[in-house]
Amino acid sequence: MKTNLLQLSLFLLLACFFHAQVGINTVLPGSTLTVNGSIAGQYKISSTSATLGIGDFYMAFNGSTAGTFTLPAATVAAPAQGNILGRVYYIKNTGSAQLTVAASGAELIDNQTGSGVTSFKLNPAGYAMIISKGTVSGTTWELATFIDKTTATIAALGATDTVTYTGAAFTAFNNSIPQIIPFSVGDVIVNQGGSVTWNDAGDYWQILESGVYKIEGYSYFGSGGAPSGAFQWTGINLNITKNGTAIANIIGGNRGNFMDIIAQTANTPINVNCIVHLNAGDRVYLTMNWGAGDKPTTNAQITAPNSLIESRNFSLQQLSIP
């Protein structure tokens, strides 16, 4: 075994010296290096952000929160000062969150669609192969292969159960503080495309990819107890809010004005929709609050009328990126 390794090492050394062709498991190599057999490269999995180095080759990202893989600088100090021309990285997003692949410092990535970019995104199931161009500034990397989501992002929830605001939530409701309309994981009708995910603990859509989104919401409203006041009608706001439930966070809204007698004895629908640019990391809620006129005195309810099933729904559609 040692003799074979020694002979192989000597053969490779002589071949390199004479600029000959090298063959492994073949005596007739057809290229500078011909391997008649399998080839193995380094395989790593990371659930967090990382800077790729000389020991990396195939990198899989399996994180549940967004992360970044940073490419190495084009010029390295060891083993000898110089660029990393031809170095290749294969990157796959096997996780459930979005991965950013970023160049080092002021370097750029040639993504074949114009001037170089500082980074690109890989959604869950996305894959990329990138190669060093041998330059030390400007576009130092080339995005040779890029496979990302192949379907448009459409995500929707629909629920049938009753929601009742009482206690502190009801007080806040009557003080015009938007209250989150809850859904559950089981309410998800469709979630395709990989640009958003539903956060069940927080009752919001988590945006994974920046872009323009069309957002729609629908909910019934019913008043618990005789509304207090002299207007004889109640104004209820249905809102789409971002990154919190303050009024200042409302990005789309609509008001439904109901006669008091109708609010007490029936449930009436309100619709809301908007088209808005969202950034990766944004959270989007469907909320409801008192807006004008008389106020309910006991509680506020979301429930479908007799003979109907769905009490509320909430959907997003990605129209463009970034």
C-alpha positions in Angstrom: 0.0 0.0 0.0 2.8 2.4 0.9 4.6 1.5 -2.3 1.5 2.3 -4.4 1.1 5.6 -2.7 4.7 6.5 -3.1 4.6 5.5 -6.8 1.4 7.6 -7.3 2.9 10.6 -5.6 6.1 10.3 -7.6 4.0 9.9 -10.8 1.9 13.0 -10.0 5.0 15.0 -9.2 6.7 14.1 -12.5 3.5 14.7 -14.4 3.2 18.2 -13.0 6.9 18.9 -13.7 6.6 17.9 -17.4 3.1 19.4 -17.8 1.8 15.9 -18.7 -1.7 14.5 -18.4 -2.5 12.6 -15.2 -4.8 9.6 -14.9 -6.2 7.8 -11.9 -7.3 4.3 -12.6 -6.5 4.8 -16.3 -3.2 4.8 -18.3 -4.7 6.9 -21.0 -5.9 10.2 -19.5 -7.8 12.4 -22.0 -7.5 15.6 -19.9 -5.0 17.2 -17.6 -6.5 15.1 -14.8 -8.7 12.1 -15.6 -10.3 10.2 -12.7 -11.7 6.9 -13.6 -13.8 6.5 -10.5 -15.7 8.5 -7.9 -14.7 11.9 -6.5 -15.5 13.1 -2.9 -15.6 16.6 -1.7 -16.2 18.1 1.8 -19.8 18.1 2.9 -21.0 20.4 5.7 -24.3 21.3 7.3 -24.8 24.6 9.2 -28.0 25.9 10.9 -26.5 29.3 11.5 -24.6 32.0 9.5 -21.0 31.1 8.5 -18.1 32.4 6.5 -16.9 29.9 4.0 -13.3 29.0 3.9 -10.6 26.9 2.2 -11.9 23.7 3.8 -15.5 24.1 2.5 -16.9 22.7 -0.7 -20.6 21.6 -0.4 -22.5 23.6 2.2 -26.1 22.8 3.3 -28.0 25.3 5.3 -30.7 23.8 7.5 -31.6 26.7 9.7 -35.1 27.6 11.0 -34.3 31.3 11.2 -32.7 33.4 8.4 -29.0 33.1 8.0 -26.1 34.3 5.8 -23.2 32.5 4.1 -20.4 34.9 3.5 -17.9 34.1 0.7 -14.2 34.4 1.4 -12.2 37.4 0.2 -10.7 37.1 -3.3 -7.2 37.5 -2.0 -5.8 35.1 0.6 -2.5 35.2 2.6 -2.0 31.5 2.8 -0.6 29.1 1.6 0.6 31.9 -0.7 -0.5 35.4 -1.4 -2.8 35.5 -4.3 -6.4 35.2 -5.6 -8.6 32.0 -5.4 -9.3 31.7 -9.1 -11.5 28.8 -9.9 -12.6 27.9 -6.3 -16.1 26.5 -6.4 -18.8 26.3 -3.7 -22.0 24.4 -3.9 -24.7 25.7 -1.6 -28.2 24.2 -0.9 -30.9 25.5 1.4 -32.3 22.5 3.1 -33.9 24.5 6.0 -37.2 26.3 6.5 -35.8 29.9 6.5 -34.2 32.1 3.9 -30.5 32.0 3.3 -28.5 35.0 2.0 -25.2 34.3 0.1 -23.0 37.4 0.4 -19.7 38.5 -1.1 -16.9 39.7 1.2 -16.6 43.4 1.9 -17.0 45.5 -1.3 -16.7 42.5 -3.6 -19.6 41.6 -5.9 -21.3 38.6 -7.4 -21.9 38.4 -11.2 -25.5 37.1 -11.3 -25.8 37.4 -15.2 -28.6 40.0 -15.0 -26.7 43.3 -15.0 -24.1 44.8 -12.7 -22.8 42.7 -9.9 -24.7 42.3 -6.6 -23.5 42.2 -3.1 -25.7 39.2 -2.3 -28.5 36.9 -3.4 -31.2 34.9 -1.7 -31.8 31.2 -1.5 -35.3 30.2 -0.4 -35.9 26.8 1.2 -35.0 24.1 -1.4 -32.9 26.6 -3.4 -29.5 25.7 -4.8 -26.5 27.6 -6.2 -23.0 26.9 -7.6 -20.6 29.8 -7.5 -17.0 30.1 -8.8 -14.2 32.6 -8.2 -13.4 34.6 -11.3 -9.9 35.3 -10.3 -10.4 39.1 -9.9 -9.6 40.8 -6.7 -12.1 43.7 -6.8 -15.5 44.4 -8.4 -17.3 41.2 -9.5 -15.0 38.5 -8.0 -17.6 35.7 -8.0 -19.8 34.3 -10.8 -23.2 32.7 -10.0 -22.8 29.7 -12.4 -25.9 27.8 -11.4 -29.0 29.1 -9.6 -32.1 27.1 -8.9 -34.7 28.7 -6.6 -38.4 28.5 -6.1 -40.3 27.6 -9.3 -43.8 28.5 -8.1 -45.3 31.9 -7.2 -45.8 32.6 -3.5 -49.5 32.3 -2.5 -50.4 31.8 1.1 -53.9 31.7 2.7 -55.6 30.9 5.9 -59.3 30.3 6.5 -61.0 29.7 9.9 -64.5 28.6 11.1 -64.3 28.9 14.9 -65.5 31.9 16.9 -63.2 34.6 18.3 -64.3 36.6 21.3 -62.6 39.6 22.7 -63.2 40.0 26.5 -61.4 41.5 29.5 -58.2 43.5 28.8 -58.4 42.6 25.0 -61.9 44.0 24.9 -61.0 47.2 26.7 -58.1 47.7 24.3 -60.5 46.9 21.4 -62.8 49.7 22.5 -59.9 52.1 22.9 -59.1 51.6 19.2 -56.0 49.5 19.8 -55.9 47.0 17.0 -56.4 43.4 18.3 -54.8 40.5 16.5 -57.3 38.2 14.7 -56.0 34.7 15.5 -55.5 31.7 13.3 -53.9 28.3 13.8 -51.6 26.1 11.8 -54.6 23.9 10.9 -56.2 26.9 9.3 -53.6 27.1 6.5 -55.3 26.4 3.2 -52.2 26.9 0.9 -48.6 28.0 1.4 -46.5 27.7 -1.7 -43.4 29.5 -3.1 -41.3 29.8 0.0 -41.4 33.6 0.5 -43.6 33.6 3.6 -44.3 31.3 6.5 -47.0 31.3 9.1 -45.9 31.9 12.8 -48.5 30.2 14.8 -47.3 31.5 18.2 -47.5 35.1 17.1 -50.4 34.8 14.6 -48.6 36.5 11.8 -47.2 35.9 8.3 -43.4 36.1 8.4 -41.9 37.6 5.3 -38.8 35.7 4.1 -38.2 37.5 0.8 -38.5 41.3 0.1 -40.9 42.2 -2.6 -44.3 43.6 -3.5 -47.2 41.7 -2.0 -51.0 41.8 -2.4 -52.6 41.2 1.0 -56.3 40.5 1.6 -58.3 40.0 4.8 -62.0 39.2 5.5 -63.8 38.9 8.9 -67.3 39.0 10.4 -68.1 41.2 13.3 -70.8 41.0 16.0 -71.4 43.2 19.1 -71.8 41.6 22.5 -74.3 43.7 24.6 -76.1 46.8 23.7 -73.7 49.4 22.3 -73.3 52.4 24.5 -73.7 55.9 23.0 -76.2 57.9 21.0 -75.1 57.4 17.4 -77.1 54.1 16.9 -74.3 52.7 14.8 -70.9 51.2 15.3 -67.8 51.6 13.1 -65.4 48.7 13.1 -62.0 48.8 11.5 -60.4 45.7 9.8 -56.7 46.3 9.4 -53.6 44.8 7.9 -50.7 45.8 10.3 -47.0 45.4 10.1 -44.4 44.7 12.8 -46.8 45.4 15.7 -50.4 46.3 16.5 -50.2 50.0 17.1 -52.3 52.2 14.8 -49.1 53.6 13.3 -48.3 50.1 12.0 -51.5 49.9 9.9 -50.6 49.5 6.2 -54.1 48.8 4.9 -57.6 49.2 6.4 -61.3 49.4 5.8 -64.3 50.3 8.1 -67.6 48.6 8.3 -70.4 50.8 9.8 -73.3 48.8 11.3 -76.6 49.7 12.8 -76.6 48.9 16.5 -79.4 46.4 16.2 -77.6 44.6 13.5 -74.3 44.5 15.4 -76.1 42.9 18.4 -78.1 40.3 16.6 -76.1 39.4 13.5 -72.6 39.1 12.2 -71.6 41.2 9.2 -68.5 40.9 7.0 -65.7 43.4 6.4 -63.1 43.1 3.7 -59.7 44.7 3.4 -56.9 44.6 0.8 -53.7 46.4 -0.1 -50.7 46.2 -2.3 -47.5 47.0 -0.5 -43.7 46.5 -0.5 -42.5 44.3 2.4 -39.0 43.5 3.5 -37.6 40.2 4.6 -38.2 39.9 8.3 -41.4 41.9 8.4 -44.4 40.4 10.3 -47.9 40.9 8.9 -51.1 40.7 11.1 -54.8 40.9 10.5 -56.3 43.1 13.2 -59.7 44.6 14.3 -60.7 47.5 16.5 -63.5 49.9 17.3 -63.3 52.9 15.0 -66.3 55.2 15.4 -69.9 55.5 16.8 -71.2 53.5 19.7 -69.1 50.9 21.5 -70.1 47.3 22.4 -70.5 46.9 26.1 -69.9 43.2 26.8 -67.5 41.8 24.1 -66.7 41.8 20.4 -67.1 38.6 18.4 -66.0 37.2 15.1 -68.3 34.4 14.1 -70.0 33.3 10.9 -73.8 33.7 10.6 -76.1 30.7 10.6 -75.9 28.5 7.5 -72.4 29.9 6.7 -69.1 28.3 7.7 -66.0 30.5 7.3 -65.7 33.3 9.9 -62.4 34.9 8.7 -59.6 34.5 6.2 -56.1 36.1 5.5 -54.0 35.7 2.4 -50.9 37.0 0.7 -49.7 36.9 -2.9 -46.2 37.9 -4.0 -46.3 40.1 -7.1 -42.6 40.9 -7.6 -39.2 41.0 -6.1 -37.2 42.5 -4.6 
